[in-house]
């Protein structure tokens, strides 16, 4: 039989045919059916949407129409070029969000920033700043409306930060005791939040560790800041403070050295003072 499935804007087909022994060759219907299937297969192969091999069924059809189609792969009969494509794994630039991971030439990139614009009588464009998750580098790239990108399939696993070895940061899976080592350039300034024993998420792409995700918020001790001041807290200004790990954030004037504060690690923002 012949059927088609639509994933995004791409169509994939699968064809299965009985061998000549399973259908009487003398039947006019069989001859017509084989001819129809042959035309469909040749059309798909010509368009690059399918490949064909020389199985018993393939030879029967090829012989019937007097064609010889070269073998490109070894599927059962005809297969899509990307049979593992799943619904929802494709994204359009109009649906970009900060933090979304997409594949460019097989390499995972995170969308750091984006701006969408549209001018009269012109297609909408989306300008992006992307981070290469394998190298840590940044690129600027513009996408036009209607372009399709595959979402990068990133896997996450919880690990504990154990120690620093030169320029590498070492994390341990506390269930399997497997160790992951990540270079400092892939972690960026997130390393300033790390402390021994902290539980974080290590990101993997194709089985390789490529980055680390901190908890969205952390309670950290203020290890250095100017002396605290009392007064109108609603209208108070701010001052720099260094928290455990070395990160410098802005805190209200009343926060003092030794205080525990809650910090949003996504934008390095002070949230509240937990204790004095």
KOLSEVEX-568186 format. One line per 4 residues: number of its first residue (from 0); their letters; for each residue x, y, z of C-alpha. Coordinates in steps of 0.1 Angstrom, whole numbers, plus 5000, padded with zeros to 4 digits. Example, Ala and Ser with C-alpha at 12.3 -4.5 7.8 and 13.67 -1.06 7.14 Angstrom:
KOLSEVEX-568186
0) AS) 5123,4955,5078; 5137,4989,5071 $
//
This chain:
KOLSEVEX-568186
0) XXXX) 5000,5000,5000; 5010,5036,4997; 5006,5063,5023; 5019,5097,5032 $
4) XXXX) 5024,5115,5065; 5029,5152,5069; 5054,5166,5095; 5056,5203,5094 $
8) XXXX) 5059,5211,5057; 5076,5179,5046; 5059,5148,5033; 5073,5113,5040 $
12) XXXX) 5062,5081,5022; 5064,5044,5027; 5056,5017,5001; 5053,4980,5006 $
16) XXXX) 5046,4955,4978; 5040,4918,4976; 5066,4896,4958; 5056,4882,4924 $
20) XXXX) 5048,4848,4940; 5022,4864,4962; 5001,4879,4934; 4991,4862,4901 $
24) XXXX) 5010,4879,4872; 4982,4870,4849; 4957,4894,4866; 4951,4927,4848 $
28) XXXX) 4947,4943,4881; 4981,4931,4893; 4998,4945,4862; 4980,4979,4866 $
32) XXXX) 4989,4980,4903; 5026,4972,4896; 5027,4999,4869; 5012,5025,4892 $
36) XXXX) 5036,5017,4920; 5065,5018,4897; 5056,5053,4885; 5052,5065,4921 $
40) XXXX) 5085,5050,4932; 5104,5065,4902; 5088,5099,4910; 5099,5098,4947 $
44) XXXX) 5134,5087,4938; 5138,5114,4912; 5127,5140,4937; 5152,5126,4963 $
48) XXXX) 5124,5118,4987; 5130,5081,4987; 5156,5055,4978; 5151,5020,4963 $
52) XXXX) 5169,4987,4965; 5169,4956,4943; 5149,4933,4966; 5126,4907,4950 $
56) XXXX) 5097,4932,4948; 5120,4960,4936; 5134,4939,4908; 5098,4929,4898 $
60) XXXX) 5087,4965,4894; 5119,4976,4878; 5117,4948,4853; 5081,4955,4845 $
64) XXXX) 5087,4991,4835; 5121,4984,4819; 5141,5005,4844; 5172,4999,4864 $
68) XXXX) 5173,5022,4895; 5207,5023,4913; 5208,5012,4949; 5215,5041,4972 $
72) XXXX) 5209,5025,5006; 5194,4992,5018; 5159,5000,5031; 5131,4975,5031 $
76) XXXX) 5119,4991,4999; 5115,5029,5000; 5123,5050,5031; 5123,5087,5039 $
80) XXXX) 5156,5105,5041; 5149,5114,5078; 5128,5086,5092; 5136,5097,5128 $
84) XXXX) 5119,5131,5124; 5093,5136,5151; 5064,5160,5153; 5073,5190,5173 $
88) XXXX) 5110,5188,5167; 5110,5216,5141; 5107,5253,5149; 5100,5284,5129 $
92) XXXX) 5118,5317,5135; 5084,5332,5145; 5084,5309,5175; 5120,5317,5188 $
96) XXXX) 5125,5322,5225; 5155,5330,5246; 5172,5299,5258; 5158,5277,5229 $
100) XXXX) 5184,5253,5215; 5184,5246,5178; 5207,5228,5154; 5228,5245,5127 $
104) XXXX) 5248,5222,5105; 5244,5195,5131; 5258,5217,5159; 5236,5227,5189 $
108) XXXX) 5232,5265,5194; 5214,5284,5222; 5194,5315,5213; 5209,5342,5235 $
112) XXXX) 5189,5371,5220; 5166,5377,5191; 5147,5406,5174; 5119,5401,5149 $
116) XXXX) 5110,5428,5123; 5089,5431,5092; 5088,5458,5066; 5060,5465,5041 $
120) XXXX) 5059,5441,5012; 5088,5421,5026; 5091,5388,5044; 5096,5390,5082 $
124) XXXX) 5131,5384,5094; 5145,5374,5128; 5180,5385,5138; 5195,5364,5164 $
128) XXXX) 5226,5361,5186; 5235,5324,5190; 5259,5306,5213; 5277,5275,5200 $
132) XXXX) 5272,5249,5228; 5303,5229,5217; 5328,5257,5216; 5311,5285,5237 $
136) XXXX) 5315,5310,5208; 5289,5335,5196; 5276,5342,5162; 5250,5366,5147 $
140) XXXX) 5226,5351,5122; 5194,5362,5104; 5165,5339,5095; 5137,5346,5071 $
144) XXXX) 5101,5337,5078; 5093,5302,5068; 5127,5287,5075; 5127,5255,5095 $
148) XXXX) 5152,5245,5121; 5155,5213,5141; 5154,5217,5178; 5186,5204,5194 $
152) XXXX) 5179,5173,5215; 5196,5181,5248; 5196,5157,5277; 5201,5168,5313 $
156) XXXX) 5214,5148,5343; 5218,5159,5379; 5254,5159,5391; 5274,5173,5420 $
160) XXXX) 5303,5197,5415; 5333,5180,5432; 5365,5199,5423; 5384,5220,5399 $
164) XXXX) 5414,5205,5380; 5433,5232,5362; 5410,5248,5336; 5385,5219,5339 $
168) XXXX) 5355,5216,5363; 5347,5181,5375; 5312,5169,5382; 5301,5135,5396 $
172) XXXX) 5269,5116,5391; 5261,5105,5427; 5242,5074,5415; 5266,5060,5390 $
176) XXXX) 5298,5079,5403; 5306,5087,5367; 5326,5118,5363; 5321,5146,5337 $
180) XXXX) 5348,5172,5330; 5339,5206,5314; 5363,5233,5303; 5358,5268,5318 $
184) XXXX) 5350,5284,5285; 5319,5263,5281; 5307,5273,5316; 5312,5311,5313 $
188) XXXX) 5307,5332,5343; 5284,5306,5358; 5315,5291,5375; 5314,5321,5399 $
192) XXXX) 5283,5305,5415; 5298,5271,5420; 5307,5257,5454; 5318,5222,5463 $
196) XXXX) 5289,5198,5466; 5264,5220,5447; 5239,5200,5427; 5236,5212,5391 $
200) XXXX) 5223,5199,5357; 5249,5188,5331; 5237,5191,5295; 5246,5164,5269 $
204) XXXX) 5243,5164,5232; 5249,5131,5214; 5262,5117,5247; 5288,5144,5251 $
208) XXXX) 5287,5169,5280; 5284,5204,5266; 5273,5227,5294; 5259,5232,5329 $
212) XXXX) 5226,5245,5341; 5224,5261,5376; 5193,5261,5397; 5172,5292,5389 $
216) XXXX) 5177,5306,5424; 5204,5301,5450; 5208,5311,5487; 5243,5325,5490 $
220) XXXX) 5263,5341,5517; 5276,5377,5512; 5313,5374,5517; 5323,5410,5509 $
224) XXXX) 5304,5443,5508; 5304,5478,5523; 5289,5481,5558; 5251,5478,5559 $
228) XXXX) 5230,5509,5563; 5196,5513,5579; 5168,5536,5567; 5140,5539,5542 $
232) XXXX) 5144,5505,5525; 5117,5512,5499; 5137,5541,5484; 5172,5528,5493 $
236) XXXX) 5198,5526,5466; 5221,5496,5459; 5257,5486,5463; 5280,5458,5450 $
240) XXXX) 5283,5426,5470; 5304,5395,5464; 5286,5363,5472; 5301,5328,5479 $
244) XXXX) 5318,5316,5448; 5330,5351,5437; 5300,5365,5418; 5294,5402,5422 $
248) XXXX) 5257,5413,5423; 5239,5445,5433; 5222,5444,5467; 5202,5469,5488 $
252) XXXX) 5222,5491,5511; 5210,5473,5543; 5226,5440,5533; 5257,5433,5553 $
256) XXXX) 5286,5409,5552; 5276,5375,5564; 5239,5378,5553; 5223,5351,5533 $
260) XXXX) 5206,5364,5502; 5186,5347,5474; 5199,5353,5439; 5183,5347,5405 $
264) XXXX) 5212,5330,5386; 5196,5337,5352; 5201,5374,5354; 5223,5378,5385 $
268) XXXX) 5195,5396,5403; 5191,5400,5441; 5157,5387,5452; 5156,5389,5490 $
272) XXXX) 5176,5386,5522; 5170,5352,5538; 5188,5359,5571; 5212,5383,5588 $
//
